[in-house]
Amino acid sequence: MNVMAGQMEFRGEIDTVVNPSEKAFFSVRDIHAWYGESYIVQGVSFEVKKGEVLSLLGRNGAGKTSTLRTLARASNPVLKSGEIWLDGQPVHKMKAFQAAQAGIQLVPEDRRIIGGLTVEENLVLAQVSGQKGWTIEKIYDHFPRLAERRNQEAVTMSGGEQQMLAVARALARDLKILFLDEPYEGLAPVIVQEIEKIVHQIRDLGITTIIVEQNAVAALRLSDRAVIMDTGEVVFSGTAKEVLENEQLRHDYLAI
């Protein structure tokens, strides 16, 4: 297989087979992805057990968000080779809408709250197509702030409240694994604390989660395990505790 030439394409029908790794709920195996001629994701591999929270960390430009977009089967970067498995399903054969239907929900950095709609209308719209996840009532039970703002135009809320809504929209869909891309980006410290509480709730509910976050310490405090990337490659995979206790590792790859 000539990965550098970028010749490999995936073909065939989407099917469900037994995931070869029995312990892994979500498995990433030697994926390679490109933005045009730029080789961005270079042989990334890791696994996530059901109910785990994993931090995907690294300096700016390390390839974290590109990896997350590849896993969510976004159109860019383009996955050229490797395998992605979710609960026995070959995600690497899917397009983005199929991956979403299979249970992958990505909360992007820009949140993509729909302007002109209320909080509740944003939630209802999330359930228009595909299988539904949490009911609106259950979302309000867990996020009472959204219940208070249900009739407010969503884009007029604070950044923290909009992030809360973005997470709630993902929960409103059929969800097996949640991807959070920079959930603390651009938020004041007091709002970051609110978002941390939300992610704690998600973890306590047993929702399998991958977090890409520049605020490494905040992410590690929430995580069971961590993967550190540098220039598109995995340079460390282990427990979050190991990273927090390894000053040299943090200095070399996280600048903390």
N, C-alpha and C positions, 0 to 999 in steps of 0.2 A: 504494500500500500504506500503510495507516494503522497504523504500528507502535505508536504511543502508545495507540491504542484497543484494542490487543491482540486483534485480530479474526482474525489469520491462523492457520489450522490446517494441519497436514500430513496429506495423505491419499494413498492409493494403495499398491500393493504395493511391497515392498522389492526393488529390482533393482540390478544392477551395470552401470555404464556407464563409459565412459572418463573419467577425471578430467581436466577441462579444463586444469588446471595440470600440465604434464608433469614439472616438477622437484619438485613437492611430493608427499611421501608422505602427509602429513596437512595438510589445509587447512581453515581456519576463515574463513568469509566473512560478515561483517556480521550476527553473531548478536545477538538481543535476547531476554532471558529475564526472567521475573517471578516473585516470591514473592507470590502474591495480587495486591494492588494496588500492590506495591512493584516499581518498575522497577530491576532490579539489574544486569543485563548489557546494556550500551548500545552496540551496534554494534561488537563486538569482531571483529577480523580479524587473522590471522597464518598463517604456513605453517611446516611442519617438514619437513626433508628426512630421508630414511631414514638411520637411524643417528645422527642428531643428538640432543643433549641440550639442551633449552630450559628456561630458568628463567622462571616466571611470577611476577613480583614486584610489590610495592606495600605501602603501609602497611596496618595493620589496617582492615578495612572497605572496602578498595579493590575488592573483588569477585573476588578470585583463586579462592578455593575455590568460589564460586558458578559461576564460569566453568568450572572443572574438572568440577564436577558436571553442568553443562549438556552438556559435551563427552562425558561418560560416559553421558548420556541418563538420568540420575536423574529421578525423578518431580517433584522440586523442585530448583531453580526450573524453571518451565515455559518451554520454548523456543517463542517465538511466531513468529519469522521468522529467516531466515538459513540458511546451508548449512554442513554439516560433512562433509568427505570423508576417507575413509581408504582408500588404495590402490585408488581407483576405486569405492568403495562409498559410497552416500549415507547417512551415519550419522544425519543429521537426520530421516530417515524411520523410524528404529528406536526401539524401547523399550530399556530398560536391558539386559535379558537377551539381546536380539538384538545389541546393541553388544558385549557381552561375547563372544558367539559369533563375532562378526566380528573379534575380536582386541584389543579395548580392555579393559585390566585396570587397575582403580583400586585403589590401596592407600590407604584413607582414614586420616585423622588418628587415629581411635580404634582402628585396626588390626583390630578385630573378630575377635580370636582366640576360638575356641570353647572355653568352659570345660568341664571334665569330660573333655576329650579330650587324648591325648598329642600330642606334636609330630608324630609320624608319622601319627596318625589325622587331624590337621588337614590334612596334605598329601594323604593318600589321599582325604579327603572333597572336596578341591578338584577332584579328577579324576573324580568320580562322573558328572557330566553334561557333555556337550559334548566337543569334541576335546581330547585331552591335549597338553600341552606337554612340558616336561622330565620325564624319569623321576625317581622318588624317588632312585635311585642317583646320577644326574647332579647333583641338588640337593645331596646329601650330599658329593659330590666338590668342589663349589664352596663349600659352607658346612659345613665339618667340625664347627663348633660345634653345628649342628643334628643331625648324626649322633651326637655325644656325648650329646645330650639327647633322642634319638628316643623313648625310653620315659617321659620326664618329662611330667607334666601341663603343658600349654603355658602356662597363665596363671600358673604359679609361676616362670617364667623372668624374667630381668631385662628392663627396658624395651627395651634394645638388642637382646636376643635375640628378643623378641617382634616387633620391627620387622623383624628378619632373617627370621623365619618368615612375616610378612605379605608380604614381597617374594617369598619362595620359593613361597608359595601362588599368587601371580600367575604366576610362571614355570612352575608345574605345569600351568597352563591354556594353551590355544592363544593365543599372545601375538604381537601385531604392534606395539602401542605400550603403554607403561607410564606410568601417571599416579601420581605420588607426592605426596600431600597432607601437608605439614608433617612430613617424615620425622624431623626433629630435635626436634620439639616435646616438651618436658618431660624431655629426656634430659640427663644430666650430660655435661660436656665430653669426658670420656674415652670415653663411649659414643657421642657424636657422631662422634668419630674413627673408631670401628668402622663406623658407618653410612656415613660418607664412603667407607670402603674398599669397602663393598658397592656403592655407587653407581658408584664407579670401575670395579669389576668389570663391572657392567651396561653401562657406557659402552664398555669395552674389548671386550665381546662384540658390540657393534654394535646393541644394543637401543635403538630410538627411545624417548625418554623426555621427559616434561614434568614438571618439579618445581615445585610451589608451596611456597614456603619463606619464613618470616619472617627467618631467618638469611641475609640476602641475600649476604653475602660468601662464606659456605660454599657456597651454591648456585652462585654465579657461577664459583667456582674449578672446578666440575665441568662447567660448561656451555659449549656452543659459542655459543649465542645467548641473548638475553634479551628478554622483553616486560615492560614496566612498565605497571601499571594505576593509575588514580586515579578514584575514584567511578564505577566500572563501565566506564570507557573506557580504551582504549590510548593512552598518552601518549608511549611510546617503543618502538621495535622495532629491534634491531640486534645487534651482537656483544656477548658477555659482556665482552670486553676493553674495548670502548668505555665500558661502564658503570663498570668498575673504574677507568678512567682519567679519568672525568668527575666531578670532585668536586661541581660544581654540580648535576648531575643526581641524584647520590646524596643530596645534602642536600635537594633540593626534594621528592623522591618516596620516598626510602627512609630518610631520617633517619639516614644513616651518613656 
